[in-house]
Amino acid sequence: MEASIEAAALGRGRMRAARDIDDGAPDEGGLGARLIAADRAAIAELYDRHGAAVFAFLLKTLRDRSSAEDVQQQVFLEAWQRAATYDPARGGLLTWLMVIARSRAIDHLRRRVPEPAGSPDDLPLSGAETSVDEVDRLVERYRVASLLSGLHPEEAKILRMRFYDDLSQTEIAARTGIPLGTVKMRMARALERMRVRIGGER
């Protein structure tokens, strides 16, 4: 049973690009409902849409491709097994997957390098700089990156400069040579698209 589910979810290629909601992919709500109803095709679609973002997060967290691939299989198998627990009111499918990925990544890191007895969760987990807090930051970063990927490239670029580089609208205009009014218009439009996409996850 588990092998057939894993094959359905993962047998279509390891790194397919996540599908864009705005480019004709099924809406998140419909996909979530099909997943809850144990539609086996839904897990493959879930992987097609969000597999790349989950894998990128795991690769960044675990710093090892083989480990990331193994844990990704665990994540999507667990998503199938726990499909009935998915609650759209608590967040979108990518957020739900990232919560599972976070837990499995932390489990993997702790098995790889056991924690000192009695150490709190915020101590380093891997002997490098990966910690629970860093994993949480990476989860949010890859979720935002997935949302940005659905925007027009010019709009996404402006939001990255605003939020990742911490530039003001005036600084963005100066750096890009785009008129300030155009920067403001594109940013407002991009933020509205982001709001709609976040709402579409629910």
Beta strands, then each sheet from edge to edge (+ up, - down):
end
